Amino acid sequence: MKNILVIQGGGRVRGNTAQLVGSFVRGAEESGHAVEVVSLLTHEVKGCLGCNACRYGKPCVQKDAFNSIVSRIEAADCLVFASPLYFWTVSSRMKAFIERFYCIAREDPAPPLGRYEKYPQKDCALLMTAADNYFWTFEQAVSYYQFALVNYIGFHDRGVLLAGGCGDTDGKPQIDRTPHLQRAFEFGRQLYS
Ligand SMILES: Cc1cc2nc3c(=O)[nH]c(=O)nc-3n(C[C@H](O)[C@H](O)[C@H](O)COP(=O)(O)O)c2cc1C
């Protein structure tokens, strides 16, 4: 049994992304995992200010929801980043959330090549929805996930689920007309099998 924390980086309240997350959660729970979802719609997290107070032993100067999420990040075995595709990358809410990882970094006296600091060891996964479904639709978002979260922070990738062709936001969510909800259920169910 693993502790899985899903960060939902916005999207409509009952939209494609929320439905994708719901299916993933049902699959992961069916396999016996404990899953918690934190929505960045209800937990406002601002981007990093770059003040570096955290590098001098002080807590983050920003008093927003991130501070209440830190203990959940620490307790999680796996962080699942879920976002709609906005202008070909993750939402600004998700980007702001990831920037705040700066304050949970620890000094690393001998960092591996390309790293400056130490982060907690976690698994991670990416769930995304989009209107379009070209071969390049998710390229920037997946590249950001790979560079920032896997290559740099050092999380261990458990997989990526890209749900293209869900319709744009000028209409009802259409993900229920696609195979993506079943795919997300299976992805959650088999995350650790
Ligand atoms: C501000 C904004 C930007 C978007 N940018 C893109 C985009 O670059 N490519 C794309 O395929 N869809 C884009 N979309 C469509 C959404 O990614 C898509 O409808 C998504 O499934 C919406 O998620 P939701 O139903 O959870 O709100 C955009 C939608 C909005 C509101």
The ligand as a Tripos MOL2 file, in Angstrom:
@<TRIPOS>MOLECULE
LIG
   31    33     1     0     0
SMALL
NO_CHARGES

@<TRIPOS>ATOM
      1 C1         -6.6570   29.1830  -20.9620 C.3       1 LIG1
      2 C2         -6.7960   27.9150  -21.7580 C.ar      1 LIG1
      3 C3         -5.7610   27.5040  -22.5600 C.ar      1 LIG1
      4 C4         -5.8530   26.3210  -23.2730 C.ar      1 LIG1
      5 N1         -4.7880   25.9380  -24.0500 N.ar      1 LIG1
      6 C5         -4.8620   24.7740  -24.7510 C.ar      1 LIG1
      7 C6         -3.7750   24.3620  -25.5670 C.ar      1 LIG1
      8 O1         -2.7260   25.0020  -25.6380 O.2       1 LIG1
      9 N2         -3.9220   23.2170  -26.2830 N.ar      1 LIG1
     10 C7         -5.0490   22.4440  -26.2120 C.ar      1 LIG1
     11 O2         -5.1130   21.4140  -26.8800 O.2       1 LIG1
     12 N3         -6.0860   22.8070  -25.4150 N.ar      1 LIG1
     13 C8         -6.0220   23.9520  -24.6960 C.ar      1 LIG1
     14 N4         -7.0740   24.3340  -23.8860 N.ar      1 LIG1
     15 C9         -8.2180   23.4090  -23.7150 C.3       1 LIG1
     16 C10        -8.1050   22.5900  -22.4330 C.3       1 LIG1
     17 O3         -6.8130   22.0800  -22.2300 O.3       1 LIG1
     18 C11        -9.0650   21.4040  -22.4240 C.3       1 LIG1
     19 O4        -10.3600   21.7960  -22.7540 O.3       1 LIG1
     20 C12        -9.0480   20.7550  -21.0490 C.3       1 LIG1
     21 O5         -9.5130   19.4190  -21.1340 O.3       1 LIG1
     22 C13        -9.8760   21.5530  -20.0520 C.3       1 LIG1
     23 O6         -9.8210   20.9290  -18.8050 O.3       1 LIG1
     24 P1        -11.0870   20.9780  -17.7870 P.3       1 LIG1
     25 O7        -12.2530   20.3620  -18.5240 O.co2     1 LIG1
     26 O8        -10.5780   20.1490  -16.6550 O.co2     1 LIG1
     27 O9        -11.3020   22.3880  -17.4380 O.co2     1 LIG1
     28 C14        -7.0190   25.5230  -23.1740 C.ar      1 LIG1
     29 C15        -8.0870   25.9600  -22.3590 C.ar      1 LIG1
     30 C16        -7.9870   27.1450  -21.6680 C.ar      1 LIG1
     31 C17        -9.1360   27.6030  -20.7950 C.3       1 LIG1
@<TRIPOS>BOND
     1     1     2 1
     2     2     3 ar
     3     2    30 ar
     4     3     4 ar
     5     4     5 ar
     6     4    28 ar
     7     5     6 ar
     8     6     7 ar
     9     6    13 1
    10     7     8 2
    11     7     9 ar
    12     9    10 ar
    13    10    11 2
    14    10    12 ar
    15    12    13 ar
    16    13    14 ar
    17    14    15 1
    18    14    28 ar
    19    15    16 1
    20    16    17 1
    21    16    18 1
    22    18    19 1
    23    18    20 1
    24    20    21 1
    25    20    22 1
    26    22    23 1
    27    23    24 1
    28    24    25 2
    29    24    26 1
    30    24    27 1
    31    28    29 ar
    32    29    30 ar
    33    30    31 1
@<TRIPOS>SUBSTRUCTURE
     1 LIG1         1 GROUP 0 **** ****
